[in-house]
Amino acid sequence: MSESIKVSARFPVSPERLYRAWLDSTEHGRFTGGGADIEPVVGGRFMSWDDYITGMLLQLDPGRRIVMTWRTTEFPENAPDSRLEVLFEPEGDGTRLTLIHTDIPEGEGDKSEDGWIDYYFEPMQRYFRKIAAEERQPHATHAAAKRPKPAAKKPAKKSAAKKPAKKPAATKKSAAKAHGGKKAARRKAAKVAKKRVMVKLARRAARKSAGRAKVRAGNARARRAIKRK
């Protein structure tokens, strides 16, 4: 006993565009992600997903309908090929793609339905959305080129920057005076520093002298005490 399923999805390209892509080996491989080899004539061989899927084209109605045999490597060896009808119907600015899959071996229906969604419809959506965006872009560019460009605004004239007033040059006399003042300040600072050093040295010498005097006085007292004895 065989099973049948029907699945469909909408794609943002014309029926003719989708029909051509289905029968083109290179593009079929691109929108599924697996290798494909297709002879686009009645009786031609069909191979997809690197020989996982094989079949033969039975009927071709350009831009509208494809009928073909379909089998996968998971079909039982004694099971006949299944039958696939691919319908391309205009829907808005895109296409309603409907797959009527019949004569599927018993127990393979759910798996086939999941396979169509996961390995065909989802990658096809990504691929054809990108194609549609690329096809729309040249029209948008052409329309933009036709629009008159707004007149370019002339840049406002910049007011001339005012030059800073020149400072009066210092006279030689005032410069010499300033230089002399700096020298005098340095000399004065040096004198103050020298005076501080001299004061410190004098105090140190006084402390040493006082210490020696105490020592001498102590020695003298000691000698007098010895004489008395």
Secondary structure, 3 states (H helix, E strand, C coil): CCEEEEEEEEECCCHHHHHHHHHCHHHHHHHHCCCCEECCCCCCEEEECCCCEEEEEEEEECCCEEEEEEEECCCCCCCCCEEEEEEEEEECCEEEEEEEEEEECCCCHHHHHHHHHHHHHHHHHHHHHHHHHHHHHHHHHHHHHHCCCCCCCCCCCCCCCCCCCCCCCCCHHHHHHHHHHHHHHHHHHHHHHHHHHHHHHHHHHHHHHHHHHHHHHHHHHHHHHHHHC
